[in-house]
Amino acid sequence: MKIQNMHHQHSQTDLHKAAVSWLLTGKIKAGLSMMFFFFLLSGCKKDLNLIPEDNISDATFYKTAADYKLAANLLYQGLDQWGTEDTESDIAFNNPNVVSNGQLLPTETTAWAGLYTNIRYANNIIDKGATSADSEIKRFVAEARFFRAYYYYKLFRLYGGVPLISKVLQTGDEELFAPRASMTQTADFILADLNAAKADLPLQSALSSGDVGRITKGIASGLAARVALFEGTWLKFRGEAAANTYLDAAIAASQEVINSGLYTLYTGSGAQSYRYLFLEAGDDSKETMLDRRYARNIFGHDVPYAYDQDGYNPTRKMADLYLDKNGLPITSPGTVFQGYQTFVSEFQDRDPRMTMTMIIPGTLTNRVFHPVTKVANWPDNPQRNFNTGYILYKYMSEDATANNSGRLGTASLFDFDKHILRYAEVLLTYAEAVYEKNGSISDNDLDLSINKIRARAGMPKLTNTFVAANGLDMRTEIRRERTVELALEGFRYDDLRRWKTAEVELPMDIKGIKITGTQWATRTPYSNVTYLNKVDANGFLISESGRKFNPARDYLQPLPLREIAFYANSGKKLEQNPGW
């Protein structure tokens, strides 16, 4: 609940956790020496003879910029970790997902409590540093404002409007039972925090100080663009007049990032740059704005191994979104799409990002580049997850040690970072916000945004002339570009809801490879009766059917029942989302 961790004191264990949190969330490159680390720990212990050894009061702790930095470090631990978020949509699948298939039910607890705990940590830093004139302290207060906005956004995207708590609460404070703000008020609160944070954040993190990866002005602007686009399009597709206010804010925030000149798309791996952006080569590139940072033997994860074994598998919907190499949808007249007849035909003459996201069957003898045993991939190994027939290639490193952390008995060998906010997203946000604000987008604005992304991928430009000449729809192509570029990065569920298309897309069957009339029909297990009976009228594998989406309910998730009861037990009311 919001009232968790109400005490004003930090246990010594919490302080040690805060001290190491930057080591855990940050990759130690050249800065942050161990001498400095132990200096921070020893500095925190002054005057311990005056209070119990297992507690350090706020009055004792919040004295120097180093104290504020140490406190702010804890906030980085809540950054998004690796996961399979796009299985909550229609472009990825491993097992039936209650969010995407309409089976979600209210539960006692959700992410709500942890997010409000993190908001409390941020509020404490903001409260303590509110009157400081020290520029370094103001920087870490600004980081806390950013993270308060970040955590409120994580609530906002799932639940809509939420109670807005902007100070550290005490037992008996009326704000413990604050009513839910509206969705617009919540968006405004988030955007105000991000705008205030920018005033005291640096343009760049200083490499020499070991601060690479910390929050900067550009990161705050990038998150503001994301939030404003979400709210602007949410309102537009529900007929709300205020939509343009947020679309303008999304355009302005994106322009701040673009005009700063600090960011650019990663091109250091040539034609394969899109693939290697998500691996070791992409760490600390000028495209990676905000990362969840990993370091071997410091803070690792076994996600590549999990993706390999359990699957984060693209679907038929995802595969068919990729254009042909000439920029045409595969259903358009004149497409050079090669069809589905062979194992490799549908991958030929397509947007190169397709084969940097999905493995071409039979082209790799070692799917996860295992250091000991070579493991053949489809169609030569039947011991895999066959739920869609497609295999993820994105996030699969050529570093066998990183890829096989789980298989090797430890999760500490994972090495490359998870990109939470990258420059390509900002460019896509700019293009979409301009189009939705104006009902059109100029070729100049397309060149400033989407066409930079296409050039990196080796795809032809998107132009108004091309769209008109081929009977295409510009909005559809902008959305396609966003989905393809950000595939399996966790954006699709939010996009379908803000576009108000979830009620159309999510009830559709999840489909996979084409079996009937193709080479797949001759291979185990697809040659088995079970699979041959699980195809649609066109011969495509049906991985899940019976999905549903209630537009009167499912655009927002239910608040946790424990929070509803907490209010009710005190004679107050916390409004549940409609339909739940």
C-alpha positions in Angstrom: 0.0 0.0 0.0 1.0 3.6 -0.2 1.7 3.7 3.5 4.4 1.1 3.4 7.8 2.2 4.7 6.2 5.2 6.6 9.2 5.5 9.0 11.5 8.4 8.6 14.7 6.3 9.3 16.8 4.3 7.0 18.1 1.0 8.4 21.9 0.5 8.0 21.1 -2.4 5.6 19.0 0.0 3.4 22.0 2.4 3.3 24.3 -0.3 2.3 21.8 -1.3 -0.4 21.6 2.2 -1.6 25.4 2.5 -1.7 25.8 -0.6 -3.9 22.7 0.2 -6.0 24.7 2.2 -8.5 27.1 -0.6 -8.8 24.2 -2.9 -9.4 22.4 -0.8 -11.9 25.5 0.8 -13.5 28.3 -0.7 -15.4 31.6 0.3 -13.8 33.6 1.7 -16.7 36.3 4.0 -15.5 34.8 5.9 -12.6 33.3 5.3 -9.2 36.3 3.7 -7.6 36.0 1.4 -4.7 37.8 3.9 -2.5 35.0 6.4 -3.1 32.5 3.6 -2.5 33.9 2.8 1.0 34.2 6.5 1.7 30.5 6.9 1.2 29.8 4.0 3.5 32.1 5.4 6.2 30.7 8.9 5.7 27.2 7.7 6.4 28.3 6.4 9.8 29.3 9.7 11.5 27.6 10.4 14.8 26.4 6.9 15.1 27.3 7.1 18.8 24.3 9.4 19.2 21.6 7.1 17.8 21.1 3.3 17.6 23.5 1.6 15.3 20.9 0.0 13.1 19.3 3.3 12.2 20.5 6.6 10.7 18.1 9.5 10.9 17.3 11.7 7.9 18.6 14.6 10.0 22.0 12.9 10.3 22.1 11.6 6.7 21.0 14.4 4.4 23.9 16.8 4.8 26.1 16.6 1.7 25.7 16.2 -2.0 27.2 12.7 -1.6 24.4 11.8 0.8 21.8 12.9 -1.7 23.5 11.0 -4.5 23.6 7.9 -2.4 19.9 8.2 -1.7 19.1 8.9 -5.4 21.0 5.7 -6.4 18.3 3.6 -4.8 15.7 5.0 -7.3 17.6 3.4 -10.2 16.8 -0.1 -9.0 13.2 0.3 -10.1 14.1 0.8 -13.8 12.4 -1.8 -16.1 14.2 -5.1 -16.2 14.2 -7.6 -19.0 10.9 -9.3 -19.6 8.3 -10.4 -22.2 6.0 -7.5 -22.1 4.9 -7.8 -25.7 3.2 -11.1 -25.0 0.5 -8.9 -23.5 -0.3 -7.8 -27.0 -0.6 -9.4 -30.4 3.0 -9.5 -31.7 4.6 -12.0 -29.3 3.5 -15.2 -27.6 4.8 -17.9 -25.4 1.8 -19.0 -23.3 -1.8 -17.7 -23.0 -1.5 -14.3 -21.3 -4.5 -13.1 -19.2 -3.8 -9.4 -20.1 -3.9 -10.0 -23.9 -6.6 -12.7 -24.0 -9.2 -10.9 -21.9 -9.0 -13.2 -18.9 -7.4 -10.7 -16.4 -9.2 -10.6 -13.0 -8.7 -8.2 -10.1 -6.1 -9.4 -7.6 -5.2 -8.5 -4.0 -1.8 -7.0 -5.0 -0.2 -5.6 -8.1 2.8 -3.5 -8.9 0.9 -0.6 -7.2 2.5 -1.0 -3.7 6.1 -1.2 -4.9 5.6 1.9 -7.2 4.2 3.9 -4.3 7.1 2.8 -2.1 9.5 4.1 -4.8 7.5 7.4 -5.0 7.9 7.7 -1.2 11.7 7.4 -1.6 11.6 10.1 -4.2 9.4 12.4 -2.2 11.8 12.1 0.8 14.7 13.3 -1.3 12.6 16.2 -2.8 11.4 17.2 0.6 14.9 17.2 2.2 16.5 19.1 -0.6 13.7 21.5 -1.4 15.5 24.6 0.0 19.1 23.8 -0.8 21.1 26.2 -3.0 23.8 23.6 -3.6 23.8 22.9 -7.3 24.9 19.3 -6.8 22.2 18.6 -4.2 19.7 20.3 -6.6 20.8 17.8 -9.3 20.0 14.8 -7.2 16.7 16.4 -6.2 16.0 16.7 -9.9 16.8 13.0 -10.4 14.2 12.3 -7.7 11.7 14.4 -9.5 12.4 12.5 -12.7 11.9 9.2 -10.9 8.8 10.3 -9.2 7.4 11.1 -12.7 8.8 7.8 -14.0 7.0 5.7 -11.3 3.8 7.7 -11.6 3.9 7.0 -15.4 4.2 3.3 -14.7 1.0 3.6 -12.6 -0.7 5.9 -15.1 -0.2 3.7 -18.1 -1.9 0.8 -16.4 -4.6 2.4 -14.2 -5.2 5.9 -15.6 -5.7 8.5 -12.9 -4.2 7.6 -9.5 -3.9 9.3 -6.1 -1.2 11.9 -6.4 1.1 12.0 -3.3 3.8 14.7 -3.4 5.2 14.7 0.1 6.3 12.2 2.7 3.1 11.2 4.6 2.8 10.7 8.3 0.3 8.5 10.2 -3.0 10.3 10.3 -2.3 12.5 7.3 -5.5 13.0 5.3 -3.6 12.5 2.0 -3.3 8.8 3.0 -6.8 8.5 1.6 -6.4 11.0 -1.3 -9.0 10.4 -4.0 -7.8 9.4 -7.5 -6.8 12.3 -9.7 -8.2 12.3 -13.2 -6.1 10.8 -16.0 -5.4 14.3 -17.3 -4.4 15.6 -13.9 -2.1 12.6 -13.5 -0.5 13.3 -16.9 -0.1 17.0 -16.0 1.6 16.1 -12.7 4.1 13.8 -14.4 4.9 16.4 -17.1 5.3 19.1 -14.5 7.8 17.0 -12.6 9.8 16.3 -15.7 9.8 20.0 -16.7 10.9 21.0 -13.2 13.6 18.3 -13.2 15.2 19.6 -16.5 16.2 22.9 -14.9 18.7 21.2 -12.6 19.8 18.2 -14.6 23.0 18.2 -16.7 23.1 17.9 -20.4 25.3 14.9 -20.2 26.6 12.5 -17.6 30.3 13.0 -16.9 32.2 9.9 -18.0 35.2 11.0 -15.9 33.1 10.9 -12.6 31.7 7.5 -13.2 28.2 9.0 -13.7 27.6 7.6 -17.1 24.0 6.4 -17.2 22.6 8.9 -14.7 19.5 11.0 -15.6 20.0 14.0 -17.9 17.9 16.8 -19.4 17.5 14.8 -22.6 16.2 11.7 -20.7 13.6 13.9 -19.0 12.5 15.4 -22.3 12.4 11.9 -23.9 10.1 10.6 -21.2 8.0 13.7 -21.4 7.5 13.1 -25.1 6.4 9.5 -24.4 3.9 10.6 -21.7 2.5 13.4 -23.8 2.1 11.2 -26.8 0.3 8.6 -24.7 -2.1 11.2 -23.2 -2.6 13.1 -26.5 -3.5 10.1 -28.6 -5.6 8.5 -25.8 -7.7 11.7 -25.7 -7.8 12.1 -29.5 -9.2 8.7 -30.2 -11.8 9.2 -27.5 -13.0 12.5 -28.9 -11.5 14.8 -26.2 -10.8 18.4 -27.2 -7.6 18.7 -25.0 -5.7 16.2 -27.2 -3.8 18.8 -29.1 -2.4 20.3 -26.0 -0.5 17.1 -25.3 0.4 16.4 -28.9 2.0 19.9 -28.9 3.9 18.9 -25.8 5.0 15.7 -27.4 6.3 17.6 -30.4 8.1 20.2 -28.3 9.7 17.6 -26.0 10.9 15.5 -29.0 12.3 18.6 -30.7 14.3 19.4 -27.5 16.0 16.0 -27.8 16.5 16.3 -31.6 17.8 19.9 -31.5 20.2 19.1 -28.6 22.5 17.3 -31.1 23.6 14.9 -28.3 21.9 11.8 -29.7 22.1 9.9 -32.9 21.1 6.5 -34.2 23.7 3.7 -33.7 25.4 2.9 -37.0 28.7 1.4 -35.7 28.0 -2.1 -37.0 27.2 -1.2 -40.6 24.2 -2.9 -42.2 23.7 -5.0 -39.0 23.6 -2.0 -36.7 19.9 -2.5 -35.7 20.8 -6.0 -34.5 24.0 -5.1 -32.6 22.4 -2.0 -31.0 20.7 -4.5 -28.6 23.8 -6.4 -27.8 27.2 -5.4 -26.3 28.1 -3.0 -29.1 25.1 -0.8 -28.3 25.9 -0.2 -24.7 26.6 3.5 -24.1 26.0 4.4 -27.8 24.6 7.8 -28.6 21.3 6.2 -29.3 20.9 4.7 -25.8 19.4 7.5 -23.6 18.2 5.5 -20.5 19.3 2.0 -19.9 18.9 -0.6 -17.2 22.5 -1.4 -16.8 24.1 -4.8 -16.4 27.6 -5.9 -15.7 29.1 -9.4 -15.6 29.7 -10.7 -12.1 28.1 -7.5 -10.6 24.5 -7.6 -11.7 23.3 -10.1 -14.3 20.2 -11.8 -15.6 19.4 -15.0 -17.5 17.0 -13.5 -20.0 18.7 -14.7 -23.2 18.6 -18.2 -21.8 15.0 -17.8 -20.8 14.0 -16.4 -24.2 15.7 -19.4 -25.8 14.0 -22.0 -23.6 10.6 -20.6 -22.8 10.2 -18.3 -25.8 9.5 -14.7 -26.6 8.2 -15.7 -30.0 7.1 -13.3 -32.7 3.6 -14.0 -34.2 2.1 -14.0 -37.6 0.9 -10.4 -37.0 4.5 -9.3 -36.3 5.9 -11.2 -39.3 3.4 -9.8 -41.7 4.0 -6.2 -40.6 7.5 -6.1 -42.2 7.4 -4.5 -45.6 9.1 -5.9 -48.7 12.5 -4.4 -49.5 10.9 -1.8 -51.7 8.7 -0.4 -48.9 5.5 -2.1 -49.9 3.2 -4.1 -47.6 3.3 -7.8 -48.6 -0.4 -7.6 -49.6 0.2 -4.7 -52.0 0.1 -5.1 -55.8 3.7 -5.2 -57.1 5.2 -6.5 -53.9 8.3 -8.7 -54.3 7.2 -10.8 -51.3 8.2 -14.5 -52.0 5.3 -16.2 -50.1 5.4 -18.9 -47.4 6.1 -22.1 -49.4 9.6 -22.8 -48.1 11.3 -22.4 -44.7 13.0 -19.2 -45.9 10.8 -17.7 -48.6 8.9 -15.3 -46.4 12.1 -13.8 -45.1 13.5 -13.0 -48.5 13.3 -9.5 -50.0 11.9 -8.0 -46.8 12.8 -5.2 -44.5 16.2 -6.2 -43.1 15.0 -5.7 -39.5 12.9 -8.8 -39.9 15.9 -11.1 -40.0 17.6 -9.1 -37.3 14.6 -9.8 -35.1 13.6 -13.3 -36.1 15.9 -16.2 -37.0 15.7 -17.5 -40.6 15.0 -21.2 -40.2 18.1 -23.4 -40.9 20.6 -20.5 -41.1 22.1 -20.9 -37.6 23.5 -24.2 -36.4 23.7 -22.8 -32.9 20.7 -20.9 -31.8 22.2 -19.5 -28.6 25.9 -20.0 -29.5 26.4 -22.5 -26.7 30.0 -22.8 -25.7 29.9 -26.6 -25.4 27.1 -28.2 -27.3 26.0 -27.0 -30.7 22.2 -26.8 -30.8 20.5 -26.8 -34.2 17.6 -24.5 -34.7 14.4 -25.0 -36.7 13.7 -26.9 -38.9 16.3 -29.4 -37.7 15.6 -29.6 -34.0 12.1 -30.6 -32.7 13.0 -29.9 -29.1 11.9 -26.3 -29.1 8.9 -24.2 -28.1 6.6 -24.5 -31.2 4.0 -22.1 -30.2 4.2 -19.9 -33.2 7.0 -21.5 -35.2 9.1 -18.3 -35.2 12.2 -17.8 -33.1 13.5 -14.6 -31.6 16.9 -13.4 -32.8 16.8 -9.9 -31.2 18.8 -10.0 -27.9 20.7 -13.2 -28.9 24.4 -12.4 -28.5 27.3 -14.1 -30.1 28.8 -14.2 -26.6 28.0 -17.7 -25.5 28.7 -16.9 -21.8 26.2 -14.0 -21.7 23.6 -16.0 -23.6 23.8 -19.1 -21.5 23.9 -17.7 -18.0 21.0 -19.8 -16.8 22.3 -22.9 -18.4 25.8 -22.4 -16.9 24.2 -22.3 -13.4 24.5 -18.6 -12.7 22.6 -15.4 -13.7 25.6 -13.1 -13.1 27.2 -13.5 -16.5 24.7 -11.5 -18.5 26.5 -8.4 -19.8 24.6 -6.0 -22.1 22.0 -3.4 -21.1 18.3 -3.1 -21.6 17.3 0.0 -23.5 14.4 1.8 -21.7 14.5 5.0 -23.7 16.4 5.3 -27.0 16.7 8.0 -29.6 14.8 6.1 -32.3 11.7 6.2 -30.0 11.9 9.9 -29.8 12.1 10.2 -33.6 9.0 8.0 -33.9 7.2 10.0 -31.2 7.9 13.2 -33.1 6.5 11.8 -36.4 3.4 10.4 -34.9 2.6 13.5 -32.8 3.1 15.8 -35.8 0.8 13.6 -37.9 -1.9 13.3 -35.3 -1.8 17.0 -34.5 -2.0 18.1 -38.1 -3.6 15.2 -39.9 -0.6 15.2 -42.2 3.2 15.2 -42.1 5.6 16.8 -44.5 8.4 15.0 -46.3 10.8 17.3 -44.4 9.5 16.0 -41.0 9.6 12.4 -42.3 13.3 13.0 -43.2 13.9 14.4 -39.8 12.4 11.3 -38.1 11.2 8.1 -39.7 13.5 8.2 -42.7 16.6 8.3 -40.5 15.4 5.1 -38.9 14.7 3.6 -42.3 18.1 4.6 -43.7 19.8 2.8 -40.8 17.8 -0.3 -41.6 18.6 -0.1 -45.4 14.9 0.7 -46.3 13.7 3.3 -48.8 12.2 6.6 -47.7 8.6 7.0 -46.7 7.2 10.0 -48.6 3.8 11.4 -49.3 4.2 10.7 -53.0 4.9 7.1 -52.3 2.0 6.7 -50.0 -0.4 8.3 -52.5 0.9 6.4 -55.5 0.5 3.0 -53.8 -2.8 3.6 -52.2 -1.3 3.5 -48.7 -2.4 5.3 -45.5 0.2 7.5 -43.8 -1.1 6.8 -40.3 -0.9 3.1 -40.9 2.7 3.4 -42.2 3.8 5.6 -39.2 2.3 3.0 -36.8 3.8 0.1 -38.8 7.3 1.8 -38.5 6.9 2.2 -34.8 5.9 -1.4 -34.3 8.7 -2.8 -36.5 11.4 -0.6 -35.0 10.3 -1.1 -31.4 9.3 -4.8 -31.8 9.6 -6.9 -28.6 10.6 -3.9 -26.6 7.4 -3.7 -24.7 5.5 -0.9 -26.4 2.7 -2.6 -28.3 0.2 -3.1 -25.5 0.2 0.6 -24.6 0.1 1.6 -28.3 -3.0 -0.5 -29.0 -4.8 1.0 -26.0 -4.0 4.6 -26.7 -4.9 4.2 -30.4 -8.2 2.5 -29.2 -7.6 -0.4 -31.5 -7.1 -3.0 -28.8 -10.8 -4.0 -29.2 -10.1 -4.9 -32.8 -6.6 -6.4 -32.6 -6.5 -8.3 -29.3 -9.6 -10.6 -29.9 -8.0 -12.0 -33.0 -6.5 -15.4 -32.9 -2.8 -15.6 -32.3 -1.3 -17.2 -35.4 2.1 -18.5 -36.4 3.8 -20.0 -39.5 1.9 -21.4 -42.5 1.8 -25.2 -42.4 -0.6 -26.3 -45.1 1.0 -26.4 -48.5 4.5 -25.6 -47.2 7.7 -27.4 -46.2 6.6 -27.1 -42.6 3.9 -29.7 -43.2 6.7 -32.3 -43.7 8.5 -31.6 -40.4 7.9 -32.8 -36.9 5.9 -31.7 -35.0 3.9 -29.7 -37.6 3.3 -32.9 -39.6 1.5 -34.4 -36.6 -2.3 -34.5 -36.6 -2.5 -32.2 -33.6 -0.8 -29.4 -35.5 -2.5 -30.1 -38.8 -5.8 -29.7 -36.9 -4.7 -26.3 -35.5 -4.7 -24.3 -38.7 -7.0 -21.7 -40.1 -8.7 -21.8 -43.5 -5.5 -20.5 -45.1 -3.3 -23.1 -43.4 -1.7 -20.8 -40.8 -1.0 -22.3 -37.3 -3.5 -21.1 -34.7 -1.5 -20.7 -31.4 -4.4 -19.3 -29.3 -8.1 -18.8 -30.1 -11.0 -17.6 -28.0 -9.4 -14.3 -27.1 -11.6 -11.4 -26.1 -11.5 -7.8 -25.2 -14.2 -5.8 -23.4 -13.9 -2.1 -24.6 -16.0 -1.0 -21.6 -13.5 -2.4 -19.2 -10.1 -3.6 -20.5 -8.5 -0.4 -21.7 -7.4 0.1 -18.0 -6.4 -2.6 -15.5 -8.1 -3.1 -12.2 -6.7 -1.4 -9.1 -5.5 -3.9 -6.5 -8.3 -5.1 -4.1 -6.1 -4.5 -1.1 -6.0 -0.8 -1.8 -9.7 -0.7 -2.3 -10.2 -2.4 1.1 -7.6 -0.2 2.8 -9.7 2.9 1.9 -13.0 1.2 2.8 -11.7 0.1 6.2 -11.1 3.7 7.1 -14.5 4.9 5.8 -13.1 6.2 2.6 -13.5 5.2 -1.0 -10.9 4.5 -3.7 -12.8 4.4 -7.0 -12.2 1.1 -9.0 -11.8 1.4 -12.8 -15.0 0.9 -14.7 -16.2 -2.6 -15.2 -14.0 -4.2 -12.6 
